[in-house]
Amino acid sequence: MTASNDTEVAGSLAREVARRRTFAIISHPDAGKTTLTEKLLLYGGAVREAGAVRAQKASRHATSDWLELEKQRGISVSSSVMHFETAGYRVNILDTPGHKDFSEDTYRTLVAADSAVMLIDAAKGVEVQTRKLFEVCRMRRIPIFTFVNKMDRLGRDPFELMSEIEEVLGIDAVPVNWPVGQGSDFLGVYDRIRERLLSFSGGHHGTRRVDQAEVKGAVDSPAVREALGIRADEIGEALELLDGAGAAFDNELMLSGDQTPMFFGSALTNFGVSPFLDRFLELAPSPGARESDAGPIDPIGNGFSGFVFKIQANMDPDHRDRVAFLRVCSGRFVKDASAIHVRTEKKLRLSKSTLVQARDRESLEEAYPGDVVGLFDPGIFRIGDTVSEAGSFSFAGIPTFPPEMFGRVEVAEVMRRKSLEKGLDQLAQEGAVQLFFEQGAGSSAPIIGAMGQLQFDVLQHRMESEYKVKLRLTLLPHKVARWPVSGFDVDDFRFSDAVKVVEDREGRPVLLLKSPWYLERIAEKHPDLVLSDAPDRVSARD
Ligand code: G4P
């Protein structure tokens, strides 16, 4: 390849990276995530009519027994990826399930995102699930954009919502737009950065239609005051208060995750959705360097690399298949290219690769940093695995979360034992559950760790529909799992009733405790024992 060719390739890679926006929406159930996602897809032209996201959900139900559970629960159990092109940007939305009992899947998806949109119901403010997901975003210090939804209903005072975000989440909230009215009087937003009033009328659910009028000028300019009418004084005072409180937008603070730009709108009526999307695309970061054990990997100066953030088996009930979702981190992914599966040092030909758009599969020719590639998995991938043609480094930072519920599983029919083992192994590799084994107990029933009851329900349902195994699950009284890092002697716990010593899939010892209270007791009794709540920080036993 000539030098000018090289420059050309690097230039086109840089352009592709710069126009990518990969993000996840975090919210509590019912805040309007499905509605907003649908509207974003509508604006991006990815779907023609609203209802498509829901319809897709519905058709999924028809094709998979497992997803029957989703329907019954009215929640989205599996994450998917949607993408669209708009205004020169390539947008990838990583869908995160929003149920409070959900598994680590949600959290891992956030690791694959470059920014997050925090959706808040104007009447409810910051809710439990939003807070948990926010904490994960915070850990990674990714930019978080706040969209206060349902402004077409009477909700809480915008100032109150701002302080709640600041107090509960510990992040500075800076309104980019300020709402004009609320409920049936929600007539527009004032854009503080561009100094303009946007007034809305005629929004229609199910379409992207909204009539939007723009009046440029400072909030105290005659044109804007006239457009605001009887609200002119009220909005003027609110903005003065915001300016006085030092709530100025700062790009650096936004990028470091210390400040969240706030937008107000109504996904249902479309009011404020397009101003939000425009600003978000402009401000949200494109894929940047990712940490690895060989230092940060720049998306541009390196060959293709990525990591697996999610594995899903049996997406298509007619074909027993597993798909590993790989987030591209550097270089250009080309179908049929060769790369190294770093953990096993095996060479892979990325041939049967597919690009995943929601549930559909498009065959994939190429992908760039920020994109998600679905790879057929013959059983070699694990969550967190790095695939690279760029070198033998491993990407860091797929968090593993300690389970909070444990149950022992047995099969109703002894003949199905093999299927039980196979099924559990697959689901554990997917990260759907964590598996533990009694030490030295040979073939005794495995213990399942989950973050909530829903995970157990999903397990039972999937084992029955995909592996034809009826499970008997007995809940254990334990609530906490800890991995010893140093100073551990199994004999210390041999006769303990409150602490059970088990092994994880990698053969590492794990302590299961009946309650967090025992953590203090253990610390007092065994001062040399160092425990970790994350297995990633403990090396696997040879
Ligand atoms: P989720 O994915 O976060 O769980 O929320 P989803 O979009 O399904 O929205 C939950 C409910 O809130 C839906 O009503 C939806 O129509 C409504 N909603 C979403 N955005 C807005 C908004 O901006 N304003 C108002 N007023 N409502 C909004 P539902 O009655 O549960 O379902 P549906 O019959 O409307 O589908």
Residues whose N, C-alpha, C, O or C-beta is under 5 A from the ligand:
A	BS01	G4P	H28 P29 D30 A31 G32 K33 T34 T35 N149 K150 M151 D152 R153 G265 S266 A267 L268 T269
